[in-house]
Amino acid sequence: MAAGQTADPTQQTGGGKRTVIMREVVNGLMYVLSTCCQWRAVPKDLPPKSTIYDYFDLWTYDGTLQRIHHALYEQCREQSEREVSASAAIIDSQSVKSAEKGGSASIRRVTMRARKSRARSGMFSSIQ
């Protein structure tokens, strides 16, 4: 074995020892995604917001989040005794507009921008 290599291919090589518990990073990411809270509002019992965001950014870039989503999607369909791949889809005009603007990466930015602008706007709450 060469220097810097390990017997276990899943183990990281190089760098320092990981100091964060990955389950807690996932918990923090799920908290932010499920509550739509701001990064600065991550509870103190989770890893630092910068750590959670760094993994979110990395996993978005390398496709890890997409693979996790797809695996969970398949499991949910199997548990509900449905075919793994959907046989029909419903597309609304908003989905078409989002796809024309640049696809899935831009959808996240557009929805986050819309949430922020609605939250900041006093008009939104008075219209409903």
SENU-794938 format. One record per residue: z negated, y, x of N, C-alpha, C, CB in turn. Coordinates in steps of 0.2 Angstrom, whole numbers, plus 5000, padded with zeros to 4 digits. Atoms other than C-alpha are relative to their C-alpha. Glycine has a CB too. Layout:
<pts>
ZYXZYXZYXZYX/...
</pts>
This chain:
<pts>
500049945004500050005000500050065004499450004995/499949944996500550175007499450054998500650044998/500649965001499250315008500150044994499950055006/500049965006498850404992500249964994500550065000/499850055006499450254981499449964998500649965002/500650045003498250154970500349944997499650044995/499850075003498349974964500250014992499549955001/499949995007498250044946500650054999499450014996/499549955001499950134941499850054995500649964998/500249955005499050224927499550055003499749974994/500549964997497850304939500350065003499549965005/499749954997498150474945500050005008499750074998/500150004992498550494964500050075002500749975003/500049944997498150644974499550054996500750045000/500449965003497150794969499249984999500250014993/500750025001495250794964499949954995499650064999/500250045006494350684952500050044994499349975002/500049975007494550724934499350014998500449964995/500749985002493050824928499950004992499850065003/500049995008493450824909500149934997500650054998/500050075003493250684897500750014995499449994995/499449995004495050664889499950004993500549955002/500150005007494350614872499850074997499549954999/500349935002493450784871500650055000499550025005/499449955000495150874876500449984993500449985006/499750025006495950774861499650034994500149935000/500449975005494550824850500150074999499249985001/500049935001494651004854500750024998499950035007/499349985002496551004852500149984992500549955004/500050025007496350914835499650064996499749934999/500449955004495051044830500450074999499450025004/499649945001496251194834500649994995500250025007/499450015005497751114825499849994993500349945003/500250025007496751054810499750064996499549955000/500349945003495751224807500450065001499350015003/499649944999497151344813499650055003500450024994/500449954997495751434823500450035006499349975001/499749974994496151544837499749975006499850085001/500250044994495951474855499350035002500550015005/500749974998494451594858499549974995500150075000/500550025005493551514843499849935001500250014993/500250084999493451334850499350005001500449985006/500750014999491651274849499849995007499749954995/500250014994490651274864499849935002499350055001/500150074998490251094863500649965002499649964994/499450034998492051054867500250035007500650014995/499849974993492951084884500250074999500549955003/499849935000493351264889500750004996500150025007/499349995004494851334878500650005005499950074997/499450004995495851354894500249935002499850045006/499850074998495751174898500449964994499349965001/499650035006496251124880500750035000499650014994/499349975001497651244880500549985006499950085000/499650034995498251184897500349934998499650005007/499850075002498351004891500550014994499449964998/499649995006499151064874500750025003499750064996/499449974998500451164884500449945004499950065005/499750054996500851014896500249954996499549975005/499850055005500850884882500650024996499549984996/499549985004502050994872500750005004499950074998/499450004996503251014887500249935002499850045007/499850074997503250834893500149954994499549975004/499850045006503450764875499449964998500649965001/500550045002501750684874499850014993499450015005/500249995007501250764858500549984995499950084999/499550035004502950714850499949934999500750025002/500150075000502650534855499449984996500049975007/500650025004500850534848500150014993499450055002/499949995007501450614832500549944997500450074999/499650055003502850484830499649934999500649995005/500450065000501650334834499550004994499649995006/500449995005500450404821500449994993499650065000/499550005006501850434808500249924998500650045002/499850065001502450254810499449954998500249965006/500650035002500650184808499850024993499450015005/500149985007500350284792500549974995500050085000/499550035004501950224785499949924999500750015002/500150075000501550044789499449984996499949975007/500650015004499750054782500150014992499550055002/499849995007500550124766500549954997500250074998/499550055001501649974766500750034998499849964994/499349975001503250074767500449995007500050084999/499650014994504750064779499850055005500750004998/500249964995504350134796500450075000500149975007/499649945000505850254795500250024993500749985004/499949975007506050364780500849984998499950074999/499350015002507550324769500350064996500049944995/499849945003507650494761499650065002499949994992/500349944998507250674765500150054995500250015007/499949945004506950834756500150065005499450014995/499949954995507650984765500050074996500650005004/500049935004507251164758500350055005499350024998/499649954997508051324763499650035006500150064995/500449984995506551374774500149955006499350004998/499950054994506751214785500750015003500049934997/499349984997508651254787500050065004500550004994/500049934997508251434792499649995007499650054996/500450024994506951364805500449965005499449974999/499650044996508151244812500650045003500349944996/499549954997509551374814499750045005500350044994/500349954995508351484824499949965007499450034997/500150034994508051354837499649935000499650045004/500350065001507251194831499250005001500249965006/500850025001505451114833499650055004499949935002/500449964995504851224848499950074997500350005007/500149935003505251384839499650004993500750034999/500450005007504451324822499350015001500149934997/500749994999502751314830499950085001499849965007/500149934998502951494837500150044993500550035005/499949975006503651554820499450004995500749984996/500650015004502251484810499450035002499949924998/500649974997500951544822500050084999499949985007/499949935001501651714821499950024993500750035002/500149985007501751714802499250004998500449954995/500750015001499951654801499650065002499649945003/500349954998499351794812500250074996500250015008/499849945003500351934803499750004993500750005000/500350005007499651874786499350015001500149934997/500749994999497851864793499950085001499849965005/500149934998498052044800500250054994500450025006/499849965005498852114784499650014994500749984998/500449995006497752184771500450004993499750075000/499650005006499252184759500049934997500750025002/499950075002499351994759499449984995499949955006/500550025004497651974751500050044993499350015003/499949965006497952114738500549984996500050075002/499450025004499552034732499949944996500649995005/500250075004498851864727499650014994499749965004/
</pts>
